[in-house]
């Protein structure tokens, strides 16, 4: 149970004095859990979460990036994400008012975009990029037909913990719609869609406390985490993060950088139980990673000793995760369940130490597309998105196979303009 802003404002000293001692203890524990969650969220950084390095303050970037790079295998880093030779940095701010050469700074005194002396900007201030305050907006013109309405009522008072009656007065304060497409049904042609409208609001308790039921996300599937999916295909083996959509592919590996970041987030948690478990997880994965590096330097027939040592650490980690399946901390339970449910994929690298530990190559391959999206603001149509995806796939394939991208495309355009069929993708160049 989490308190939102309006509910916290109701927890005045006068209201708290009306609660019983037992309820005060329960309320204090709920507030403590809220505070721990908030502090853990504030403590997120690139070394313990999926946040990009550009979210760091300038004075923290050098030290934090060094800590993050220490967790990666130097042989697996193709190029540094912060390489200045790339020519584009994710740290460039769109709202940086210190750039005197910004193209959004009009020089003409009568410029309608907000130049010095214009009606929109009489004070002569610099016009910020993007939509201006007061500008006309453009909303969705399609009218969605609601097929089902779901009312999300609070079940109990967050103040006194009294359960609401079914006839309690519910005041709607907002809502949202979700659109889903169902697969074809027998006897029907085409796809069928649905639009479900969710309504949330408040209920006033007899004690005077107003409980709000705010929009919520779907509950996470037990034992799995959902995050941005990143993958890499190595000789038929799929390297992925914890995104559960990849479960259908059995021949895969898990990225240890993502796992170690989750362990480090637990290690830096303000919850004592999560902190101790996170320290153990980071220590265990670091020990197994060192064994993998040692096995890579050995011949296959000499790896038995290190393999046995790493397997001992693996078994102890699995036993500890089994103990934490029913832990009070939600993130501890989630991580323990993830390791147990996906342990064969996570620890497969211990039997195949020559495989990569991370999906850094996939993330670096996606980096140019992320920069392109930031610069161009993405495609506005489905056809445009499809074209960009195909061009990105073909370009990266040609580059990885050792060919010059522009040479291939120039030949492709000449062939197509001559009325001939497009050429196949060039083969992999064998280095001499």
C-alpha positions, 0 to 999 in steps of 0.5 A, spaced: 500 500 500 502 506 497 500 513 499 499 518 494 500 526 495 493 527 497 493 522 502 499 524 505 496 531 506 491 528 510 495 525 515 495 531 520 497 531 527 490 531 529 488 525 525 493 521 527 491 522 534 485 519 533 488 513 531 489 507 536 496 505 538 495 498 534 493 502 528 499 507 529 504 501 529 501 499 522 501 506 519 508 507 521 510 500 518 506 502 511 510 509 511 516 506 513 515 501 506 513 507 502 520 511 505 524 505 503 521 505 496 522 512 495 529 512 497 531 506 493 528 510 487 532 516 488 538 512 489 537 509 482 543 510 477 546 507 471 550 502 475 544 499 479 539 500 474 537 501 466 538 508 467 542 511 461 549 515 463 546 521 461 541 521 467 547 523 472 549 529 474 556 532 471 560 531 477 558 524 478 559 522 471 566 520 471 566 516 478 559 512 476 561 511 469 568 508 472 564 503 477 559 501 471 565 499 466 569 495 472 563 490 471 564 489 464 569 484 461 574 489 457 574 484 451 567 484 450 566 492 450 566 494 442 567 501 443 565 506 449 558 509 449 561 515 451 566 515 445 567 523 443 569 521 436 561 518 435 560 526 434 553 525 438 552 525 445 546 523 449 548 528 454 546 534 450 540 537 453 534 540 448 533 545 453 540 548 454 539 556 454 546 557 454 547 555 447 548 562 443 548 559 436 541 555 437 537 555 431 531 556 435 533 563 437 530 568 431 534 574 430 528 578 426 525 583 431 518 581 428 519 573 428 512 570 429 516 564 433 518 569 439 524 573 437 526 579 441 520 584 441 515 579 438 508 579 441 509 572 443 515 574 447 515 582 448 520 581 454 525 579 448 527 572 452 530 566 448 524 562 445 525 555 448 525 549 443 518 545 442 511 547 443 510 554 446 505 555 452 498 557 450 499 554 443 493 550 440 494 542 441 492 537 437 488 531 440 486 524 437 480 525 433 478 517 433 472 516 437 473 509 441 467 505 442 467 502 449 466 495 450 467 494 457 467 498 463 471 497 470 470 501 476 476 500 480 474 502 487 478 502 494 477 496 498 479 499 505 481 506 508 488 507 508 487 511 514 483 507 519 484 500 515 476 499 515 473 495 510 469 499 505 462 496 504 459 495 497 454 501 497 460 506 500 459 512 496 464 512 490 467 519 487 470 518 480 476 522 479 479 520 472 480 514 468 483 511 462 482 506 456 486 500 454 485 497 447 487 490 445 486 486 439 484 479 439 486 473 435 481 471 429 475 467 432 472 461 428 467 463 423 469 470 423 473 474 418 479 478 421 481 481 427 476 483 433 478 489 437 476 491 444 476 498 448 476 497 456 475 503 460 477 503 467 475 508 472 478 510 479 476 515 484 475 516 492 471 514 497 470 518 504 471 514 510 467 515 516 473 517 520 474 523 515 480 520 511 479 520 503 482 514 500 484 514 493 485 509 488 490 511 483 491 508 476 496 502 477 500 497 472 498 490 471 502 485 476 508 482 474 508 475 473 511 471 478 518 470 478 519 474 472 521 481 471 519 486 465 524 491 462 526 494 455 528 488 451 535 487 449 538 481 445 543 478 441 544 472 437 550 468 437 551 462 433 544 460 434 544 462 441 540 468 443 543 473 449 537 476 452 535 480 458 530 479 463 524 480 458 519 475 459 517 475 452 524 471 450 522 465 454 519 461 448 526 461 445 530 455 449 537 456 446 539 462 450 543 466 455 542 471 460 546 478 460 550 478 467 550 485 467 543 486 468 543 481 473 549 484 477 545 491 476 539 488 480 543 485 485 547 492 486 540 495 487 538 490 492 545 491 496 544 499 496 537 498 498 535 502 505 531 495 507 536 491 511 534 484 509 534 487 501 541 490 503 544 483 506 541 479 500 544 484 495 551 483 498 550 476 497 548 476 490 553 481 488 559 477 491 556 470 488 556 473 481 563 476 482 566 470 484 563 466 478 565 471 473 572 471 476 572 463 475 569 464 468 575 469 466 580 464 469 576 458 465 577 462 458 584 463 459 585 455 460 585 449 455 578 446 456 581 439 459 584 444 465 577 447 467 575 442 471 577 445 478 574 452 476 568 449 474 567 445 480 568 451 484 563 456 480 558 450 481 559 450 488 557 458 488 551 457 484 548 451 488 549 456 494 546 462 491 540 457 488 539 455 496 539 462 498 534 464 493 529 458 495 529 461 502 528 468 499 522 466 495 517 468 501 521 474 503 517 481 505 521 485 500 518 485 493 524 486 489 528 480 493 522 476 492 522 478 484 529 477 484 530 470 487 524 468 483 527 470 477 534 466 478 530 460 480 525 460 474 531 461 469 537 458 473 538 453 467 539 459 462 542 464 467 548 459 469 549 456 462 555 460 461 558 456 467 558 450 462 560 454 456 565 459 459 567 462 452 560 465 450 559 472 452 557 474 459 553 481 456 549 483 451 553 489 450 554 488 442 546 489 442 546 495 446 551 498 442 548 496 435 542 499 438 545 506 440 545 509 433 538 508 432 536 511 439 540 517 437 537 517 430 530 517 434 532 523 439 534 527 433 528 526 428 523 524 433 522 518 430 517 516 424 510 518 424 507 512 420 507 505 421 510 505 414 515 509 416 517 505 422 517 499 418 522 502 413 527 504 418 527 498 421 528 494 415 534 499 413 537 499 420 537 491 419 540 491 412 545 496 414 548 493 420 548 486 417 552 489 411 557 492 416 558 486 421 559 482 414 565 487 413 562 491 407 562 498 405 554 500 407 554 506 401 557 501 396 552 496 397 546 501 397 549 505 391 549 498 387 542 496 389 539 503 387 543 502 380 540 495 379 533 497 381 533 503 376 535 499 371 529 494 372 533 488 375 531 485 381 535 487 387 541 483 389 542 479 395 546 481 401 553 480 401 557 474 404 561 474 410 568 477 408 573 472 410 579 476 414 586 473 411 
